Amino acid sequence: MRMERLGEGGSPAQVLRALGARARDLGIAPPAALTGIWFGAAAVIAPSLEAAPAPVMGTFTRSDRMMAPRTREGGPVIGGGWMGYLAYPDRAPTTPALPVAAGGWTDVVLRLDDTGCWWYETLTDAPCPPDLAAAVHDPDPMGAGWRIDWIPPDRAAHRHGVERCLDAIRAGEVYQACVCTRFTGTWSGDPLAFFADAVERTRPNRAAYLQGPWGAVASLSPELFLACHGDRVESGPIKGTLPLHRDPAELRASVKDVAENVMIVDLVRNDLGRVAETGTVTVPDLLGVHPAPGVWHLVSTVAATLGPGVTADALLDATFPPASVTGCPKLRARDLLQDWETHPRGVYCGTVGMAGPLAGLELNVAIRTVEFAGSECALGVGGGITIDSDPDAEWQECLDKAASILQLSPGTRPIRPPAARTAGAPR
């Protein structure tokens, strides 16, 4: 293990653009990135990652037991690990646009700590190459270009799915389900440039980027699926949405949104309880109101202590797909959603993240995620349906969630959420 303090440098987006140019010049694989809040850092970037299709089972498995985070000067040590994604498992098409799982191993990362200092870290003893240090200290301010022409979803088909969900709720088959639709489009240019522009302008908490010969995934997610360090695991389910221009107090006062969040919290508690030590599942934060690109969200935190010998595979088997994108009860909701939605979800509603021998495991919920395949791209959107849902309001919620991405174009003015405002749980 080797660490070098590189000091202040460019933003994550600027460094990514520089690393993308470096990869093109050297004829090597493009970088992969996690930006926002990952492993106690503001960014974790693999300078070059050979991201290839991977088996579904064992995607985030490591040979060692999940370890407590190690720290040195500048925060937690990461060093390297496996970066990848796992697609949503239900209604998988025979020939998916992207592999159902993909990723690769990196022995080197560039880490931006929360003080604004960049670090070179490697699981080997190799010193930082001069061109990597240059990418941090003198990054490309512009980078390559991109263009996306979006096509809106079928509103009538989404409404039909919501109405069928409401019928199922009235019949007692489910209490809630997340009904989704998707924008499609054509693109040109560089998907890495799109991701760099998007994170620079929207600053999501759990953004992630992967690219390979198969295509690219640019996840602009605000949601934590799992953070596992040692035997402690946390999940941060999001349910409840309000446009950013509205008073956030309205969200906490919404009976529908609060009920939606609490039901999913219970589902996460149940999922984690399958692999947790008895009596250790807790809810440290319930119904916090937090900003995300374009919207306010209700966010809760569920934590637990894993039982002896629980592996990453066992944890994922108990919890995947994420509770917040399925419904209650989970298995019945997943079954019904396959009939209510017109398209397979693909990577959308799956997970993207990293597992490392020093860092542990952190995964997002792959919402606000753009998938690039060939000349086509897709952006899934959806929302939780309860008995109080109005189909027109649910459609508008989909538009609100997508807006911060759809309005992006090269050179547009930044779209940044205001400082966080939170509302604590009732005592």
N, C-alpha and C positions, 0 to 999 in steps of 0.2 A: 504494500500500500504506500502511495506517495501523494503528498499534497503540496501545492505551491500557491502562495497568495499572489494573485495577479493585480489586485487593487481595483480602483474604479475604472469603468469602461462604458461601453455603449449600453443601451437598453436591450432587453431580451430580443425584441424585434430586430433591432439593428445588428446584433451579433448573429442572429439567425440568417439574415440576408447575406452577411459576410461569409458565413459558413456555407451557405448555398452556392455562392460564387466560387468559393474554394473547392467545393466538391465538383463543380462543373469543370474547373480548370484542371483538376487532378484526375478526372475521370473516375471518381469514386462514388460510393453511395451517398445520398443526401443526408443532412442531419435529421435527428428526431428530437422532440422537445416536450417538456412539461413546463407550463408557466402559470403563475398565480400564487397558489399556496400548496406546495408539495414538499414533503419531507422537511418541513421547517425552513424551506428556501423559497425565494421568489422565482427561480427558474432552475431547471436541471436540463442541460442540453447534451446530447450525444453528438459529437462533431460529425460523425459518419456512422450510419447504422444500416447494415444489410438486413432489411426487413423482408422476410420471406413468409409464405403461407406456413402455418403451424397446425399441429393436431389440436383438436378442441380439448381433449383431456390432457391435463398437465401443462396448460398454457402458461400459468404463472407459478408453476412448481419450481422450487429450488432444492438442491441436494441437502441443504442444511435446514435445521429447525429455524422457524421465524425468530429473529433475534431482537433484543432490545436495541434501540438506536445508540450508536457510538458517537461521541462528540469530541471535538478538538476545538482549537481556536476558530471562531467564525461559525460555530453551530454544528449540527449533525453531519456526520461523515456519510457520503453516498458511494463514491468510488466507481461504481458501475453496476450493471445488472441487466435484466431482461426487460425490454420495453416492447409493449405490444397491445393488441386489442382482442376482444372476444365478442362476436356479433350476438345479437338477440337470438335465442335458440328456436323460437316457434315459427312455424310456417316458412321454413327455409326453402328457397327456390332450388330447383334441380341444378340450375346454372346461375349461381349468384353473381351479381356485378363485381363484388369483391370477395376474397376468401372469407370463410367463416371465422378464421383466426389467423393472425399474422403478427410477426414481430422479429426481434433479433437481440443478440447479446452485445453489450458494449463494455469494454474494459476501461473506458475513459469518459468522464463527464466534465463539463464546465458548470459550476454551481454559482448562482448569484445569491448571497446571503441577504438577510433582511436589513442590513446596514448599507447595502449598495456596493459591497465588495465582491469581486469575482474570484473564484478559486478554480485551479486545475486539480482534478483528483483522478487517480488511476489505481486499479487493483494490482497493477504491475509496478516495477521500479523505474519505468521510463520517464525522463524529464519532459516538461512541456515543450512541444515543438514551437519554434519561433512564429510559424504562420498561425498557430492557434492563439498565441498571445496577441498577435497583430489583429486577429479577428475581434478580440475583446477590446483592445485599446484604440484601434483605428477602423471601426466597422464601416461597411458600405451604407450610406444614408438612404439610398434609394432602392437598389436591388432590381429584380426583374418585374415585369408587369403581369397583369391578369385581367380577365373579363368573364363575367357570368351573366347570361340572359335567363332570368327565372320565368317559370310557367307556374301559375297558381294551382292549388289542388282543386279537386271537384267538390264544391261546397255541398251539393245535393247528396253525394255519397257519404260525406262526413256526417251530415245531418241524419241520414238514414241509420248510420252506425250508432249515433248518440241516442236516437229514439229506440232502437232495439235494445240498447243498454238500459234505458229507463224502463222498458217493458220487463227486462230480466230482473231489475231491482224490485219492481212492484210484485213480481212473481216470487220473490224471495230467493232467487238463484245466486245473486251477488248483492253486496252492499255498496260497492264502488268498483269502478274499472276505469283504466286509462285508455281512452279511445283516441287513436292517432291517425294522421293523414300525412301527406308529404308534398312539398314543392319539388319540382324537377327543373332541370335546366341544361343548357349547353355552356361549355367553358373553353377558354383558350388561355395560353400563357403558362404561368408557374403556380401550382397550388401552394407551394411554400410561401410565395409572395402574398397570396391571399391570406394565409394564416398569420403571417407577420403583420400585415396591415390590420387584420381583425383584432389580434390581441393588443396591438398598440392603441386602437381606438375604443375597444369595449372592455378590456381588462377583466375577463372572466376569472373566477377563482380556481377553476380546475381544467384549464385548457391543455390540450395535448395534440401532438402532430406526429404522424408516421407516414412514410412514403416508400414505395417499392415499385418494381416493374409491373405489379398488379394494379397500381393506382395510388390513391392517397386518402388519408382520413384527417380532417381538420376539426377537432372537437373543441367547441367553445363553451364547454359545460360550466355551470356554476355549482354543480352538485357532487358531493363526496359519497361514493358507494361504500368503500371500505378503507380504513387505515389500520393496519395491523403491525404492531411493534412489540416484540416479545410475545407475551400471552394476552396483551390488551388489544382490543379491537373496538373501533368506533365507526358509526355510520351517521350520515347527515341528511336524512330524507327531506326533500322539498315537496310540499303540496300547499297550494294556495298562491294565487297570482293576482296582481293588480298593476295597471300601467304606472310607469314611474312618475308621471305628472300628477297622479292622484295622491291624496293624503294617506300615508301608510297606516294611520290609525284605522282606516276603513277596513283594512285587511284583517286585523285582529278582531274587529267587531263583526265580521262576516260569519254567520252561523254555518253557512255552507263550506267556506274555506277552512274554518277551524275543525269542523267535523271531518273533512277530507284529510287534513294533516294528522289528526289524532288516530283515525283508523289505520293510516299507513304506519304511524309510530308503533301501534300494536302489532302490525304485521312484521315490522323489522324486529321487534322484541321477540316475536315467535321464531323468526328465522334464526336469529343469533342464539336463542335459547336452545336450539338443537345441538349446538356444539360448545356451549358455555358451561362453566362451573355453575352448579345449582345456586340460585340466589344472587348471582353477580350481575344480572342484566339490569341496568339502570337507565334513566332518562335525565341526564344532567341539565339539558336545556330543552324546554318545550315551547313551541310557538314563538320563536324569535322572528322579528320582522327585519329582513335584510335586503339590501339592493342588489340587483343583478342587471346586466345589460338590458335596458329598456323596460324593466319591470321591478316591482317589489315581490318578494317571496316570503312565505312562512317556512321557516327552517327549524327543525328539531335535531337533537343529538341523542343517539342511543349508544350505550357503551356496555362492554361485557369483558369478563375474563375467560379466555378459552380453556377448555378442559385439557388434561395432560395428553400430549401426543397429537393434538389437532394440527393437521397440515394445511397448507394453502388450498390443496385440492378439496379437502373435507370442508373447509370454510366456504369455498365457492359452491360446492355441491349443496350446502344448506341455504345459501342466500341468493344465488344467481338464478334467473335474472333479478335485477334490483326490485325491491318491493314497490317503490314509488311509480314504476312504469307498468305495473301489472294490475292488481286489484285485490279485493277481499270477498270471499276466500280466494287465495292466490291460484290454486290449481284450476278451479272452475272458471275464474276470470280469464286465465291464460287460454283455456280451451275455447271459451266463447269469443274472445277477441279475434281469433283467427277467422271467424265468420263475419265479424262486424267491420273489419278493415279491408280495404281493397288492394293493398300492396303488402308484401313482406317488409318487415322493418329494417332488415339488414344490420349494419353496425349500429344504427340509431337504436337507443334503449339497451344496447349492450354495455361494454365497459372498455376503457382505455387506461393504461397506467404502467406501473413499473414494479418489479420485484427484484430485490438485491440482497446479497449476502450480508451487507453491513447496514443497509438502509431499512430493510423490512419490506412491507407490501403496501402500496397505496393505489387505489383505483377510483376513477370517476364514474358517474352515470353518463353514458354517451348521449346526452341530449344537446340541443343546439349544435348538431354535428353535421358537417358537410362531407359527403362521400364523393370522391372523384374516381371515375372509371371510364377509360376511353375518352370520348369527347363529351360525356354526359356527367351530370352531378345530381345529387339529391339532398334535400334537407327535410328531415322528419320533424313534425310538431304534433302536440297532443295535449290532453288535459284530463284530469280526474272527473269522472261523472258520478254524482250522487243523486239522490231522489229530488234534491232542490235545483238540479241543473236545468238551465234553459238552453236549448240547442243554438239559438242565435248568440247568446253570451259565450258559449263554449267555442263557437267559430271565431269570435272576436279575440278570445284568449289565445287561440292558435296564432292569429295574426300578430298579436302583441308580442308573443314570444319570438316570432320570426323576424320582427321588424328591425332589430339592431343588426341582423345579418343581411337582410334583403336590401337595406339602404346603403350598405357599404359599396364604395367604388374607389378605385385608386385616387388618392389625393383629397378625399372628403375630409370634413372637419371631424375631430375626435368626438366620440359619443361615450361619455364617462358617467357612471353612476355617482350620485352624491355620497357623502360620508355615511357610513352605516348608522342606522338607528335601530335599536332593538327594543322589544317589549318582552319582559320576563314572563315566566309561567305563573299562573294563578297559584296562590299559596293555599 
